[in-house]
Amino acid sequence: MCRCDKGKPDMINLSGIGHVLLRVGDEEASKRFYRDVLGFRIAEQDPEHGGVFMTLGDDFHTIDIAQHPAPRDAPRPERGQLGLVHIAFKVASYAALREAYAHLLKHGVAIQRAADHVCQRSIYFADPDGNGLEIYYEMPRALELFPNGRGDEDEVLPLSGADDPLPPWLVEEWPGPAAMAKVERLRRRAARAAID
């Protein structure tokens, strides 16, 4: 039986997500994608014990890639399957999201969709094996702004092609007055629902 300190909940005290291991069809292609397109750095290559360990610079590894022994016979990720849907990477500014969008297009990466999730804006795409990936920018103090959740008012955002100008939603400053008005409306609605 677990003994816990008085007044503290009986649970594991996790501090974050350490890394994700991806079994890939072509280790070299995946290594190039995560390094050259997404900006990961190789921390270690160890084919004897698991493959390529890649980092964003804060921890030893964030993404590990390992060669699948029979990639031709392995099923590819499919929409609607059980398990991992996507891995999300956060950027520090809205300008960085804009730059990421342009960078992906420049490198021939198909952007599958973009969404305004009220407190964050996201772009979705896939790696060479079809694993879902997301890059997002979250407005400052999002958890403080939405202590009871953000509601379900996601909005699909239009995309542009590699030779087109960036879509208007990506060029504007965000969060601007319209986004903050939506935040306030949702906060008031949540407060009313808590009273009722």
Kinemage of the C-alpha trace (Angstrom):
@kinemage 1
@onewidth
@group {chain A} dominant
@subgroup {mainchain}
@vectorlist {calphas} color= white
{ca met a 1} P 0.000 0.000 0.000
{ca cys a 2} L 1.266 3.472 -0.880
{ca arg a 3} L 1.827 5.887 1.959
{ca cys a 4} L 1.419 9.514 1.067
{ca asp a 5} L 2.054 12.720 2.956
{ca lys a 6} L -0.985 14.126 4.697
{ca gly a 7} L -2.833 16.618 2.550
{ca lys a 8} L -1.057 15.662 -0.670
{ca pro a 9} L -2.838 13.725 -3.392
{ca asp a 10} L -1.872 10.108 -3.981
{ca met a 11} L -0.408 10.349 -7.486
{ca ile a 12} L 2.805 10.295 -9.465
{ca asn a 13} L 4.481 13.687 -9.650
{ca leu a 14} L 5.467 13.945 -13.339
{ca ser a 15} L 7.446 16.984 -14.438
{ca gly a 16} L 6.928 16.830 -18.211
{ca ile a 17} L 7.081 14.674 -21.316
{ca gly a 18} L 10.617 13.476 -21.864
{ca his a 19} L 10.689 12.134 -25.410
{ca val a 20} L 8.762 10.310 -28.105
{ca leu a 21} L 10.179 7.271 -29.914
{ca leu a 22} L 9.142 6.850 -33.532
{ca arg a 23} L 9.796 3.653 -35.457
{ca val a 24} L 10.372 4.833 -39.034
{ca gly a 25} L 10.473 3.398 -42.530
{ca asp a 26} L 13.624 5.257 -43.597
{ca glu a 27} L 15.839 6.430 -40.753
{ca glu a 28} L 17.968 8.681 -42.974
{ca ala a 29} L 14.919 10.431 -44.513
{ca ser a 30} L 13.400 10.941 -41.057
{ca lys a 31} L 16.691 12.218 -39.675
{ca arg a 32} L 16.912 14.772 -42.520
{ca phe a 33} L 13.284 15.846 -41.994
{ca tyr a 34} L 13.533 16.379 -38.241
{ca arg a 35} L 16.979 18.013 -38.520
{ca asp a 36} L 16.754 20.047 -41.736
{ca val a 37} L 13.054 20.972 -41.761
{ca leu a 38} L 12.099 21.118 -38.072
{ca gly a 39} L 15.456 22.210 -36.640
{ca phe a 40} L 16.258 19.320 -34.319
{ca arg a 41} L 19.894 18.649 -33.482
{ca ile a 42} L 21.349 15.154 -33.303
{ca ala a 43} L 22.376 14.407 -29.720
{ca glu a 44} L 23.518 10.848 -30.413
{ca gln a 45} L 23.396 8.168 -33.074
{ca asp a 46} L 23.405 4.708 -31.589
{ca pro a 47} L 22.169 2.032 -34.001
{ca glu a 48} L 22.991 -0.719 -31.505
{ca his a 49} L 20.612 0.666 -28.876
{ca gly a 50} L 17.786 2.387 -30.662
{ca gly a 51} L 18.739 4.732 -33.467
{ca val a 52} L 18.977 8.513 -33.551
{ca phe a 53} L 18.346 10.679 -30.488
{ca met a 54} L 17.380 14.238 -31.438
{ca thr a 55} L 16.982 17.351 -29.313
{ca leu a 56} L 15.558 20.840 -29.467
{ca gly a 57} L 18.360 21.893 -27.134
{ca asp a 58} L 16.813 21.826 -23.663
{ca asp a 59} L 17.014 18.113 -22.911
{ca phe a 60} L 19.233 15.326 -24.186
{ca his a 61} L 16.533 14.044 -26.503
{ca thr a 62} L 12.991 14.958 -27.499
{ca ile a 63} L 12.447 12.725 -30.518
{ca asp a 64} L 14.078 9.338 -31.016
{ca ile a 65} L 13.902 7.660 -34.397
{ca ala a 66} L 14.578 3.974 -34.932
{ca gln a 67} L 14.570 2.032 -38.179
{ca his a 68} L 11.708 -0.441 -38.534
{ca pro a 69} L 13.126 -3.880 -39.422
{ca ala a 70} L 10.562 -4.480 -42.199
{ca pro a 71} L 9.189 -1.079 -43.291
{ca arg a 72} L 7.534 -2.370 -46.478
{ca asp a 73} L 5.336 -4.706 -44.431
{ca ala a 74} L 4.537 -2.221 -41.641
{ca pro a 75} L 1.139 -0.468 -41.592
{ca arg a 76} L 1.286 3.319 -41.917
{ca pro a 77} L -0.475 5.648 -39.474
{ca glu a 78} L -4.113 6.133 -40.489
{ca arg a 79} L -6.618 8.803 -39.588
{ca gly a 80} L -9.055 7.487 -37.008
{ca gln a 81} L -6.858 4.695 -35.655
{ca leu a 82} L -6.285 4.135 -31.967
{ca gly a 83} L -3.129 5.530 -30.442
{ca leu a 84} L -1.071 8.602 -31.159
{ca val a 85} L -2.788 11.198 -33.358
{ca his a 86} L -0.050 13.820 -33.455
{ca ile a 87} L 2.935 15.299 -31.661
{ca ala a 88} L 2.625 19.037 -30.978
{ca phe a 89} L 5.542 21.455 -30.878
{ca lys a 90} L 5.074 24.863 -29.275
{ca val a 91} L 6.705 28.040 -30.607
{ca ala a 92} L 7.455 31.088 -28.470
{ca ser a 93} L 5.763 33.747 -30.615
{ca tyr a 94} L 3.139 34.243 -33.278
{ca ala a 95} L 5.894 35.426 -35.621
{ca ala a 96} L 7.589 32.044 -35.096
{ca leu a 97} L 4.354 30.279 -36.133
{ca arg a 98} L 4.250 32.427 -39.284
{ca glu a 99} L 7.894 31.578 -40.021
{ca ala a 100} L 7.269 27.867 -39.409
{ca tyr a 101} L 4.340 27.864 -41.863
{ca ala a 102} L 6.456 29.522 -44.587
{ca his a 103} L 9.429 27.257 -43.828
{ca leu a 104} L 7.339 24.089 -44.148
{ca leu a 105} L 5.966 25.212 -47.517
{ca lys a 106} L 9.463 26.177 -48.710
{ca his a 107} L 10.641 22.636 -47.913
{ca gly a 108} L 7.743 20.999 -49.758
{ca val a 109} L 5.876 19.874 -46.641
{ca ala a 110} L 2.121 19.723 -47.245
{ca ile a 111} L 0.182 21.560 -44.569
{ca gln a 112} L -2.937 19.484 -43.986
{ca arg a 113} L -4.951 22.001 -42.010
{ca ala a 114} L -4.803 24.990 -39.688
{ca ala a 115} L -7.058 25.810 -36.754
{ca asp a 116} L -7.843 28.562 -34.304
{ca his a 117} L -8.413 26.777 -30.986
{ca val a 118} L -9.459 29.997 -29.220
{ca cys a 119} L -6.334 30.237 -27.036
{ca gln a 120} L -3.932 28.861 -29.622
{ca arg a 121} L -3.443 28.703 -33.369
{ca ser a 122} L -2.072 25.535 -34.921
{ca ile a 123} L -0.786 24.145 -38.196
{ca tyr a 124} L -0.901 20.409 -38.889
{ca phe a 125} L 1.271 18.324 -41.220
{ca ala a 126} L 2.999 14.927 -41.310
{ca asp a 127} L 6.516 13.543 -41.247
{ca pro a 128} L 7.819 11.235 -44.030
{ca asp a 129} L 6.094 8.201 -42.426
{ca gly a 130} L 2.749 9.939 -42.066
{ca asn a 131} L 3.018 10.623 -38.324
{ca gly a 132} L 0.857 13.617 -37.475
{ca leu a 133} L 2.671 16.733 -36.297
{ca glu a 134} L 1.457 20.112 -35.072
{ca ile a 135} L 3.185 23.438 -34.517
{ca tyr a 136} L 1.264 25.920 -32.403
{ca tyr a 137} L 1.439 29.263 -30.665
{ca glu a 138} L -0.527 29.648 -27.451
{ca met a 139} L -1.608 33.051 -26.217
{ca pro a 140} L 0.071 34.211 -23.011
{ca arg a 141} L -1.627 33.144 -19.759
{ca ala a 142} L -3.945 30.708 -21.587
{ca leu a 143} L -4.492 28.488 -18.558
{ca glu a 144} L -5.234 31.521 -16.398
{ca leu a 145} L -7.665 32.840 -19.033
{ca phe a 146} L -9.459 29.503 -19.322
{ca pro a 147} L -9.367 27.817 -15.892
{ca asn a 148} L -12.573 25.910 -16.764
{ca gly a 149} L -11.681 25.063 -20.370
{ca arg a 150} L -11.846 27.062 -23.561
{ca gly a 151} L -15.163 25.832 -24.910
{ca asp a 152} L -15.625 24.196 -28.254
{ca glu a 153} L -15.361 27.054 -30.711
{ca asp a 154} L -12.511 25.851 -32.894
{ca glu a 155} L -12.347 27.535 -36.257
{ca val a 156} L -10.835 26.071 -39.434
{ca leu a 157} L -8.344 28.519 -40.941
{ca pro a 158} L -7.680 28.772 -44.698
{ca leu a 159} L -4.389 27.549 -46.151
{ca ser a 160} L -2.161 28.891 -48.913
{ca gly a 161} L 0.182 27.189 -51.328
{ca ala a 162} L 3.958 27.534 -51.586
{ca asp a 163} L 3.719 30.200 -54.312
{ca asp a 164} L 0.819 32.102 -52.726
{ca pro a 165} L 0.958 34.892 -50.163
{ca leu a 166} L 0.503 33.813 -46.561
{ca pro a 167} L -3.151 33.593 -45.496
{ca pro a 168} L -4.496 36.774 -43.827
{ca trp a 169} L -4.957 35.087 -40.422
{ca leu a 170} L -1.239 34.381 -40.315
{ca val a 171} L -0.156 37.892 -41.267
{ca glu a 172} L -2.253 39.682 -38.631
{ca glu a 173} L -1.040 40.309 -35.112
{ca trp a 174} L -2.555 37.705 -32.818
{ca pro a 175} L -4.124 37.698 -30.325
{ca gly a 176} L -5.668 40.974 -31.421
{ca pro a 177} L -8.848 42.727 -30.278
{ca ala a 178} L -11.198 40.227 -31.986
{ca ala a 179} L -9.487 37.241 -30.335
{ca met a 180} L -9.548 38.899 -26.920
{ca ala a 181} L -13.253 39.794 -27.342
{ca lys a 182} L -13.936 36.111 -28.040
{ca val a 183} L -11.924 35.162 -24.955
{ca glu a 184} L -13.976 37.545 -22.804
{ca arg a 185} L -17.271 36.254 -24.242
{ca leu a 186} L -16.284 32.638 -23.511
{ca arg a 187} L -15.087 33.515 -19.996
{ca arg a 188} L -18.421 35.211 -19.211
{ca arg a 189} L -20.331 32.228 -20.589
{ca ala a 190} L -18.281 29.816 -18.442
{ca ala a 191} L -18.852 31.992 -15.361
{ca arg a 192} L -22.647 32.021 -15.994
{ca ala a 193} L -22.659 28.232 -16.461
{ca ala a 194} L -20.817 27.763 -13.165
{ca ile a 195} L -23.495 29.813 -11.352
{ca asp a 196} L -26.441 27.974 -12.946
